[in-house]
Amino acid sequence: MRVLIVDDHPEFRRTAARFVGLLGYEPVEAGNAQDAEQALQAHEGQIDMVMLDVCLQGQPSGHLADALCRVRPGLPVLFMSGYPREDVVTDGMVEENRAFIEKPFSVDALAEALGRLRG
């Protein structure tokens, strides 16, 4: 299974990719919305989940999640943020019902979140 990791902080993105790899998934990295859309197209039908920072380059990423899901309906998206869920929900950056993990996270926390996302 491939997991697209979209985060504009290269150091965190590399760490997340390492964690994803340790869990037996194949990581695909993207640093911005354009790279994420290109990666989804380049791996057509082969991206199984997306890990998406709630804020990319100072902008909310909800629109990117919607765009990715239009290209690939039903694509599971795990939002990530250094802020607690209640803060990003209150600020309108993530809808209450969306999957979410707070950064920094452990490999075990990521395993649990991706497992729930897979269903």
Secondary structure as GFF3:
##gff-version 3
##sequence-region A 1 119
A	DSSP	beta_strand	2	6	.	.	.	ID=ss1
A	DSSP	alpha_helix	10	22	.	.	.	ID=ss2
A	DSSP	beta_strand	26	30	.	.	.	ID=ss3
A	DSSP	alpha_helix	33	42	.	.	.	ID=ss4
A	DSSP	beta_strand	47	53	.	.	.	ID=ss5
A	DSSP	beta_strand	55	56	.	.	.	ID=ss6
A	DSSP	beta_strand	59	60	.	.	.	ID=ss7
A	DSSP	alpha_helix	62	71	.	.	.	ID=ss8
A	DSSP	beta_strand	77	81	.	.	.	ID=ss9
A	DSSP	alpha_helix	85	90	.	.	.	ID=ss10
A	DSSP	beta_strand	99	102	.	.	.	ID=ss11
A	DSSP	alpha_helix	107	118	.	.	.	ID=ss12
###
